[in-house]
Amino acid sequence: MDSLKNKVAVVFAASGEISGAVARSFAKHGAKVYLSARNLEAVENLAQVINSNGGHSEAALVDALNETEVDQYLQKIVDNNGRLDAVFNGIGLSICAAAAGIPTIDVPFEQFLQPMQTITGSQFLTSRLAAKYMIQSGSEGTILTLSAALSRTKLPCMSGITAACAAIEGITRVMAAEFGKQGVKVICLNSAALIETKKMKEVKGNFAKKMGIPQDQMEAFYTRNDLLKSGPTLQQVGEVAAFLVSDNGVTFNSHVVDVDCGKQDVI
């Protein structure tokens, strides 16, 4: 359980459920974890949970879309530790902001761009700044980005968020090509719909209402293409992330790693 011992990890947007799972796994495997989000209370609560379980974490108020805040935050961490080994950004959007469920011909242009500006933009910002400090400090660390199976499935009424997910995977490959010679890996976690999360429960409820079907039937829609009896859990996503940033994950670089337990509709 010490595969990340002595490693310094940063988790942005750590108030989210996926980021929280990743942070807990990083800490469980021995990393010193720096948590940040715009919701300071949420990350302080997460830090308290991690520390009470024997981990080491610190919480801070950082907007992952504010370049100055992110830059100063990472610089402080490197100044205090001399290194930066892992960075994960789990930023997301509400269903309404992502225009989920709205037909493409009805989505206002500005709303279509919002997932690209917020989600892809933040991934770009935190990744390139993390790479700068990893290269300067000679850390040879790992940057984990996050997308979703939407990038390669064919679901209607999801234009903005689908485009953003595909873009994240594209910049992951570009950054891996640029930063690799300095020993910095860039990998994208591509998660299937996590049925246990609050966001998916909201999505199921909204879509079931629009379609006039029971919520359990809506859940069956999301799990119909599972190759196994069940899909991934938050904890499993966190464990995959911890493996990828460990020394044992060195063979993964530029890859889009599917965390979905196998799906018939993902190419």
Summary of the structure (lengths in Angstrom):
residues: 267
radius of gyration: 18.0
end to end distance: 33.4
largest distance: 56.1
contacts: 928
relative contact order: 0.14
helix: 52%
strand: 15%
